[in-house]
């Protein structure tokens, strides 16, 4: 798991002079991610299985650009923007929050270490709000409570009744559909959780993945054939239509928080499942998004090679041989009534961080897949092998039959006659009974007398 942060370099010019925001990408800060499926329980006669997906992270200093406990990042003050958006529209609440922000020194932007931004820190504004609203966490972090924890109970289909449903999510947190969005289609839980896929994949099919981080299901389509460690694979990627605007893709209208808060192509506002915080998801550097979002932030440079999400799946087994999940967290900042500090701001999608969650099949697993594919090839070609062996045996039988017939004909054509030069006395004799009725010797039984040929018997 790699984290890349966008460091704001012109805070004063942006907030006080209306200048275009400029950011610099800093990263990666790399962690080894461990995934486990815990409390695995078969249910409904093996047709479904229940499990909890837990994750834990260990920092890898040798694969990181710096020390997350030391390196500072200047970025949007997410807790402040969350609180301001929560109380907007109420004169008394906005006035109180504005006073608190001034007293605590909470600005629109903040400087924190990478560790604090990822794993959490106590924010003074949240701590004050939590005194009157216990449901508000006083700790904020982009990955807060995600190390060594799970995202709720999943129930999957095992594919026992239909192999095409192998790994599909039946319910999440006890629900078969979501309640964040404004249409049944948008609230549907479709496909797997991204860790398993059915075998015998086709190039023309769409694969669906449910992601709790996005609070929705997305789909991916075939892009091209690839090979990983000698294993053939299909590459599936999310098309532009997944995060397209409702004008480009009317099916996405259900993901609009409200008609007024419907963003353009390349963005998804996930505030309904982030306690109202103005969080917006996108691909890194607004890849596959509208050009206006890229142009609004200095330092954005979307590149397919570095910012595309993809899955490389072996089509025979459905096994993941390589994958890169890339997503960016942004904050919607704009002018808010009651907060003078925002008076010079226009609607801006400000990038905070993007992550690259990647995996490549290890050598031992690749060897097992190779063996499995060999077995599958032999089994699938077994009828042809049998037919081939049968054809060979039939050919051998026909050859032997023809050879035997030829030998038999040669024997029939051979005439056994006495050669003119034969002198053997044995061939000059013949046998005949001593009388018409063979005589019997009382001691030796029947006997035969030998006589010369052509001489009459006596």
C-alpha positions as CSV (number, residue, x, y, z in Angstrom):
1,X,0.0,0.0,0.0
2,X,1.6,3.2,-1.2
3,X,0.4,6.7,-0.1
4,X,1.1,9.9,-2.0
5,X,0.3,13.3,-0.5
6,X,-0.2,16.6,-2.2
7,X,1.6,19.3,-0.4
8,X,0.1,22.8,-0.7
9,X,2.8,25.4,-1.5
10,X,0.8,28.7,-1.8
11,X,-1.8,28.8,1.0
12,X,-1.8,32.5,1.6
13,X,-2.0,33.4,-2.2
14,X,-4.9,31.0,-2.6
15,X,-6.9,31.9,0.5
16,X,-6.3,35.7,0.6
17,X,-5.5,36.6,-3.0
18,X,-7.7,34.1,-5.0
19,X,-4.7,32.6,-6.7
20,X,-4.7,29.1,-8.3
21,X,-3.7,26.4,-5.8
22,X,-0.3,24.8,-6.4
23,X,0.6,21.4,-5.0
24,X,3.6,19.1,-5.0
25,X,3.3,15.3,-4.9
26,X,5.2,13.7,-2.1
27,X,5.5,9.9,-1.7
28,X,5.4,7.1,-1.7
29,X,5.1,6.1,2.0
30,X,4.9,2.4,1.6
31,X,3.3,-0.2,3.9
32,X,3.1,-4.0,3.7
33,X,-0.6,-4.8,3.8
34,X,-1.8,-8.0,5.3
35,X,-5.3,-9.3,4.6
36,X,-7.1,-12.0,6.4
37,X,-10.6,-13.5,6.3
38,X,-11.5,-14.1,9.9
39,X,-14.3,-16.1,11.5
40,X,-15.0,-18.0,8.3
41,X,-18.3,-19.9,8.7
42,X,-20.2,-21.9,6.1
43,X,-23.9,-21.2,6.1
44,X,-27.0,-22.5,4.3
45,X,-25.6,-25.9,3.5
46,X,-22.4,-24.6,2.0
47,X,-24.1,-22.3,-0.5
48,X,-22.8,-19.2,1.4
49,X,-19.9,-18.3,3.6
50,X,-19.6,-15.6,6.3
51,X,-16.3,-13.8,7.0
52,X,-14.7,-10.6,8.2
53,X,-12.0,-9.0,6.1
54,X,-9.3,-7.6,8.4
55,X,-6.4,-5.5,7.3
56,X,-3.1,-4.6,9.0
57,X,-0.2,-2.4,7.9
58,X,3.5,-2.4,8.6
59,X,5.7,0.5,7.4
60,X,8.5,-0.3,4.9
61,X,11.2,2.4,5.3
62,X,13.3,1.1,2.5
63,X,10.5,1.6,0.0
64,X,9.4,5.1,1.2
65,X,10.7,8.6,0.5
66,X,10.9,9.6,4.2
67,X,9.9,9.1,7.8
68,X,6.1,9.5,8.2
69,X,6.6,10.5,11.8
70,X,8.8,13.4,10.8
71,X,7.7,14.6,7.3
72,X,5.2,17.4,7.3
73,X,2.4,17.9,4.8
74,X,0.4,21.1,4.3
75,X,-3.1,20.3,3.2
76,X,-6.8,21.0,3.6
77,X,-7.9,21.1,7.2
78,X,-10.5,18.3,6.7
79,X,-12.0,18.4,10.3
80,X,-12.6,22.1,10.0
81,X,-14.3,21.8,6.5
82,X,-16.4,18.9,7.8
83,X,-17.7,20.9,10.8
84,X,-18.3,24.0,8.6
85,X,-20.3,22.0,6.1
86,X,-22.3,20.4,8.9
87,X,-23.4,23.7,10.4
88,X,-23.8,25.8,7.3
89,X,-27.3,27.3,7.0
90,X,-27.6,27.9,10.7
91,X,-26.6,31.4,11.8
92,X,-26.0,30.6,15.4
93,X,-24.1,27.4,14.8
94,X,-21.9,29.0,12.1
95,X,-21.1,31.9,14.4
96,X,-20.2,29.6,17.3
97,X,-18.0,27.4,15.1
98,X,-16.3,30.5,13.6
99,X,-15.4,31.7,17.1
100,X,-14.1,28.3,18.1
101,X,-11.9,28.1,15.0
102,X,-10.4,31.5,15.8
103,X,-9.8,30.6,19.4
104,X,-8.1,27.3,18.5
105,X,-6.2,28.7,15.6
106,X,-7.9,26.3,13.2
107,X,-7.5,27.6,9.7
108,X,-8.7,26.3,6.3
109,X,-5.4,24.5,5.8
110,X,-3.2,22.7,8.3
111,X,0.3,21.2,8.5
112,X,0.6,17.7,10.0
113,X,3.0,14.8,9.8
114,X,2.2,11.9,7.5
115,X,1.6,9.7,10.5
116,X,-1.0,12.1,11.9
117,X,-2.8,12.5,8.6
118,X,-2.9,8.7,8.1
119,X,-3.5,7.2,11.5
120,X,-5.0,10.0,13.4
121,X,-4.5,13.0,15.7
122,X,-6.7,14.8,18.2
123,X,-8.2,17.9,16.5
124,X,-9.1,20.7,18.9
125,X,-12.2,21.7,17.0
126,X,-13.6,18.2,16.9
127,X,-12.8,17.8,20.6
128,X,-14.9,20.8,21.3
129,X,-17.8,19.7,19.2
130,X,-17.7,16.2,20.7
131,X,-18.5,17.7,24.1
132,X,-22.0,18.6,22.8
133,X,-22.3,15.8,20.3
134,X,-20.9,12.5,21.6
135,X,-21.3,10.9,18.2
136,X,-18.5,13.1,16.8
137,X,-15.0,11.5,17.0
138,X,-12.3,13.9,18.4
139,X,-9.6,11.9,16.5
140,X,-9.2,12.4,12.8
141,X,-7.1,10.4,10.3
142,X,-7.5,9.2,6.8
143,X,-6.8,5.6,7.9
144,X,-8.0,6.0,11.4
145,X,-9.2,2.7,12.9
146,X,-8.3,0.9,9.7
147,X,-5.1,-0.8,11.0
148,X,-5.9,-4.2,12.5
149,X,-9.6,-3.8,12.0
150,X,-12.3,-5.0,9.6
151,X,-15.0,-3.3,7.6
152,X,-17.9,-5.4,8.8
153,X,-19.3,-8.9,8.1
154,X,-19.6,-10.1,4.6
155,X,-21.6,-13.1,3.4
156,X,-20.5,-14.5,0.1
157,X,-21.9,-17.0,-2.3
158,X,-19.7,-20.0,-2.7
159,X,-20.8,-20.8,-6.3
160,X,-22.0,-24.2,-5.3
161,X,-25.3,-23.7,-7.2
162,X,-23.9,-21.5,-9.9
163,X,-20.1,-21.1,-10.5
164,X,-20.7,-17.7,-12.1
165,X,-21.7,-16.4,-8.6
166,X,-18.5,-17.6,-6.9
167,X,-17.3,-14.9,-4.5
168,X,-20.3,-12.6,-5.0
169,X,-21.3,-10.5,-2.0
170,X,-24.7,-11.5,-0.7
171,X,-24.8,-9.0,2.3
172,X,-22.6,-6.5,4.0
173,X,-23.2,-5.6,7.6
174,X,-26.4,-7.6,7.4
175,X,-27.8,-5.6,4.4
176,X,-28.4,-6.8,0.9
177,X,-28.4,-3.2,-0.4
178,X,-27.1,0.2,0.6
179,X,-29.1,3.2,1.7
180,X,-26.6,6.0,0.8
181,X,-27.8,6.9,-2.6
182,X,-31.0,8.0,-4.3
183,X,-31.8,5.0,-6.6
184,X,-32.2,1.3,-6.2
185,X,-29.6,0.7,-8.9
186,X,-27.0,2.8,-7.2
187,X,-27.7,1.1,-3.8
188,X,-27.3,-2.4,-5.2
189,X,-24.4,-4.6,-3.9
190,X,-23.1,-6.3,-7.0
191,X,-20.2,-8.6,-7.7
192,X,-17.4,-9.7,-5.4
193,X,-15.2,-7.7,-2.9
194,X,-12.3,-7.7,-5.4
195,X,-10.5,-10.7,-3.9
196,X,-12.1,-13.5,-5.8
197,X,-13.7,-14.0,-9.2
198,X,-15.5,-16.9,-10.9
199,X,-13.5,-19.1,-13.3
200,X,-14.0,-19.3,-17.1
201,X,-14.0,-15.5,-17.6
202,X,-15.1,-14.1,-20.9
203,X,-13.7,-11.0,-22.6
204,X,-17.1,-9.6,-23.3
205,X,-18.4,-9.7,-19.7
206,X,-18.4,-6.9,-17.1
207,X,-17.1,-7.8,-13.7
208,X,-18.5,-6.0,-10.7
209,X,-16.7,-5.1,-7.5
210,X,-18.3,-3.8,-4.3
211,X,-16.0,-1.4,-2.4
212,X,-16.9,-0.3,1.1
213,X,-14.4,2.6,0.8
214,X,-16.5,4.1,-2.1
215,X,-19.8,2.9,-0.6
216,X,-20.8,1.5,-3.9
217,X,-20.3,-1.1,-6.6
218,X,-18.2,-0.4,-9.6
219,X,-17.6,-2.4,-12.8
220,X,-14.6,-3.2,-15.0
221,X,-14.3,-4.2,-18.6
222,X,-11.8,-6.1,-20.7
223,X,-8.9,-4.0,-22.0
224,X,-6.2,-6.4,-23.4
225,X,-4.4,-9.7,-23.0
226,X,-1.4,-9.7,-20.8
227,X,1.0,-12.3,-19.2
228,X,2.3,-12.4,-15.7
229,X,5.1,-14.9,-14.8
230,X,4.1,-17.0,-17.8
231,X,0.5,-17.0,-16.8
232,X,-2.0,-15.7,-19.4
233,X,-4.4,-13.1,-18.1
234,X,-7.1,-10.7,-19.1
235,X,-6.7,-7.1,-18.0
236,X,-9.9,-5.5,-16.8
237,X,-10.1,-1.8,-16.1
238,X,-12.9,0.6,-15.0
239,X,-14.1,2.6,-18.0
240,X,-14.8,6.4,-18.0
241,X,-18.5,5.6,-17.7
242,X,-18.1,4.4,-14.1
243,X,-17.6,7.9,-12.7
244,X,-19.2,9.7,-15.6
245,X,-21.6,12.6,-15.0
246,X,-25.3,12.0,-15.3
247,X,-25.3,13.7,-18.7
248,X,-22.7,11.2,-20.0
249,X,-24.2,8.2,-18.2
250,X,-27.8,8.7,-16.9
251,X,-27.4,5.5,-14.8
252,X,-25.1,7.5,-12.5
253,X,-27.8,10.1,-11.5
254,X,-28.5,8.0,-8.4
255,X,-25.1,8.8,-7.1
256,X,-25.9,12.5,-6.9
257,X,-26.3,13.5,-3.3
258,X,-28.8,16.0,-4.5
259,X,-29.5,17.6,-7.9
260,X,-27.5,20.6,-6.8
261,X,-24.6,18.5,-5.6
262,X,-24.1,16.4,-8.7
263,X,-20.5,16.6,-9.8
264,X,-19.0,16.2,-13.2
265,X,-17.2,13.2,-14.9
266,X,-14.4,11.6,-12.9
267,X,-15.7,12.4,-9.5
268,X,-17.9,10.8,-6.8
269,X,-19.0,12.7,-3.7
270,X,-19.0,10.1,-0.9
271,X,-20.2,12.4,1.9
272,X,-23.4,10.3,2.5
273,X,-21.2,7.5,4.0
274,X,-18.6,9.9,5.5
275,X,-20.9,11.5,8.1
276,X,-21.5,14.5,5.8
277,X,-17.9,15.5,5.3
278,X,-17.3,17.0,1.8
279,X,-15.1,14.1,0.7
280,X,-14.9,13.4,-3.1
281,X,-13.3,10.3,-4.6
282,X,-11.6,10.2,-8.0
283,X,-8.8,8.4,-9.8
284,X,-5.3,9.9,-9.1
285,X,-4.6,13.3,-10.6
286,X,-8.2,13.2,-11.9
287,X,-7.4,10.5,-14.4
288,X,-10.5,9.9,-16.6
289,X,-12.0,13.1,-15.3
290,X,-13.0,16.4,-16.9
291,X,-10.1,18.6,-17.9
292,X,-11.4,21.5,-15.8
293,X,-10.6,19.6,-12.6
294,X,-7.0,19.0,-13.8
295,X,-6.6,22.6,-14.9
296,X,-7.9,24.0,-11.6
297,X,-4.9,22.6,-9.5
298,X,-1.3,23.4,-10.4
299,X,0.7,20.2,-10.3
300,X,-1.8,17.7,-11.7
301,X,-0.6,15.4,-14.5
302,X,-2.8,12.4,-15.1
303,X,-1.0,9.5,-16.7
304,X,-2.5,6.2,-17.6
305,X,0.6,4.2,-16.6
306,X,0.7,5.5,-13.1
307,X,-2.9,6.3,-12.3
308,X,-5.0,3.6,-13.9
309,X,-6.8,1.0,-11.8
310,X,-6.6,-2.6,-13.3
311,X,-7.0,-6.3,-12.5
312,X,-5.1,-9.0,-14.4
313,X,-7.1,-12.2,-14.0
314,X,-6.3,-15.7,-15.3
315,X,-9.5,-16.4,-17.4
316,X,-9.4,-20.2,-16.7
317,X,-9.3,-20.0,-12.9
318,X,-10.3,-16.5,-12.1
319,X,-7.2,-16.1,-10.0
320,X,-5.7,-12.6,-9.6
321,X,-2.2,-12.6,-10.9
322,X,-1.6,-8.8,-10.7
323,X,-3.6,-5.8,-9.6
324,X,-3.4,-2.1,-8.9
325,X,-6.2,-0.2,-7.1
326,X,-5.6,3.5,-7.3
327,X,-7.9,6.0,-5.7
328,X,-7.6,9.7,-4.7
329,X,-9.2,11.5,-1.8
330,X,-10.3,15.1,-2.4
331,X,-12.1,17.7,-0.4
332,X,-14.7,20.1,-1.9
333,X,-13.9,23.6,-0.8
334,X,-16.1,26.6,-1.6
335,X,-17.5,29.8,-0.2
336,X,-19.6,29.2,2.9
337,X,-21.9,31.8,4.4
338,X,-20.9,32.7,7.9
339,X,-17.3,32.0,7.5
340,X,-15.4,35.1,6.3
341,X,-12.2,33.1,5.6
342,X,-13.9,31.4,2.7
343,X,-15.1,34.6,1.0
344,X,-12.4,34.5,-1.8
345,X,-12.8,30.8,-2.6
346,X,-14.5,29.3,-5.6
347,X,-15.8,25.7,-5.9
348,X,-12.6,23.7,-6.0
349,X,-12.0,19.9,-5.8
350,X,-8.8,19.9,-3.7
351,X,-6.6,16.8,-3.8
352,X,-5.3,15.5,-0.5
353,X,-3.8,12.1,-1.1
354,X,-4.0,9.1,-3.4
355,X,-3.2,5.5,-2.7
356,X,-1.8,2.7,-4.8
357,X,-2.8,-0.7,-3.5
358,X,-0.9,-3.3,-5.5
359,X,-0.3,-7.0,-5.6
360,X,1.6,-9.5,-7.9
361,X,1.3,-13.2,-7.6
362,X,4.4,-14.8,-5.8
363,X,6.5,-17.5,-7.5
364,X,5.2,-20.4,-5.4
365,X,1.6,-19.5,-6.2
366,X,2.4,-18.9,-9.8
367,X,3.9,-22.5,-9.9
368,X,0.7,-23.9,-8.5
369,X,-1.4,-22.0,-11.1
370,X,0.9,-23.4,-13.8
371,X,0.3,-27.0,-12.6
372,X,-3.5,-26.3,-12.3
373,X,-3.6,-25.0,-15.9
374,X,-1.7,-28.0,-17.1
375,X,-4.2,-30.3,-15.4
376,X,-7.1,-28.3,-16.9
377,X,-5.5,-28.5,-20.3
378,X,-5.1,-32.3,-20.1
379,X,-8.6,-32.8,-18.8
380,X,-10.2,-30.5,-21.4
381,X,-8.2,-32.3,-24.2
382,X,-8.9,-35.8,-22.8
383,X,-11.5,-36.6,-25.4
384,X,-9.1,-35.6,-28.1
385,X,-6.4,-37.7,-26.5
386,X,-8.6,-40.7,-26.4
387,X,-9.7,-40.2,-30.0
388,X,-6.0,-39.9,-31.0
389,X,-5.0,-43.0,-29.2
390,X,-8.0,-44.9,-30.7
391,X,-7.0,-43.7,-34.2
392,X,-3.4,-44.9,-33.6
393,X,-4.6,-48.3,-32.3
394,X,-7.0,-48.7,-35.2
395,X,-4.2,-47.9,-37.7
396,X,-1.9,-50.5,-36.0
397,X,-4.7,-53.1,-36.1
398,X,-5.3,-52.5,-39.8
399,X,-1.6,-52.8,-40.6
400,X,-1.3,-56.1,-38.6
401,X,-4.5,-57.4,-40.3
402,X,-3.1,-56.6,-43.7
403,X,0.2,-58.1,-42.9
404,X,-1.4,-61.4,-41.6
405,X,-3.6,-61.7,-44.7
406,X,-0.5,-61.2,-46.9
407,X,1.4,-64.0,-45.2
408,X,-1.6,-66.3,-45.5
409,X,-1.9,-65.7,-49.2
410,X,1.9,-66.4,-49.6
411,X,1.4,-69.8,-47.8
412,X,-1.5,-70.8,-50.1
413,X,0.5,-70.1,-53.2
414,X,3.4,-72.4,-52.1
415,X,3.2,-75.9,-53.8
416,X,4.9,-78.7,-51.9
417,X,6.0,-81.3,-54.5
418,X,8.9,-83.9,-54.6
419,X,12.0,-82.5,-56.3
420,X,13.3,-84.4,-59.3
421,X,16.6,-84.8,-57.5
422,X,15.2,-86.2,-54.3
423,X,16.8,-89.6,-53.2
424,X,15.5,-90.0,-49.7
425,X,14.2,-93.5,-49.0
426,X,11.9,-92.1,-46.4
427,X,9.9,-90.3,-49.1
428,X,9.8,-93.5,-51.2
429,X,7.7,-95.3,-48.7
430,X,4.1,-95.2,-47.9
431,X,2.0,-96.8,-45.4
432,X,-1.1,-99.0,-45.6
433,X,-2.9,-101.3,-43.3
434,X,-1.9,-104.9,-43.5
435,X,-5.4,-105.8,-44.4
436,X,-8.7,-104.0,-45.0
437,X,-9.2,-104.5,-41.4
438,X,-6.3,-103.5,-39.3
439,X,-4.8,-106.4,-37.5
440,X,-4.4,-106.2,-33.8
441,X,-1.5,-107.5,-31.9
442,X,-2.5,-109.0,-28.6
443,X,0.5,-107.3,-27.0
444,X,1.3,-104.2,-29.0
445,X,-2.1,-103.3,-30.4
446,X,-2.7,-102.1,-33.9
447,X,0.3,-102.0,-36.2
448,X,1.0,-100.6,-39.6
449,X,3.1,-102.2,-42.2
450,X,5.3,-100.1,-44.5
451,X,5.6,-101.1,-48.2
452,X,7.4,-99.8,-51.2
453,X,5.3,-97.5,-53.4
454,X,3.8,-99.0,-56.6
455,X,4.1,-102.5,-55.3
456,X,1.0,-104.5,-54.7
457,X,0.1,-105.5,-51.2
458,X,0.3,-109.1,-50.2
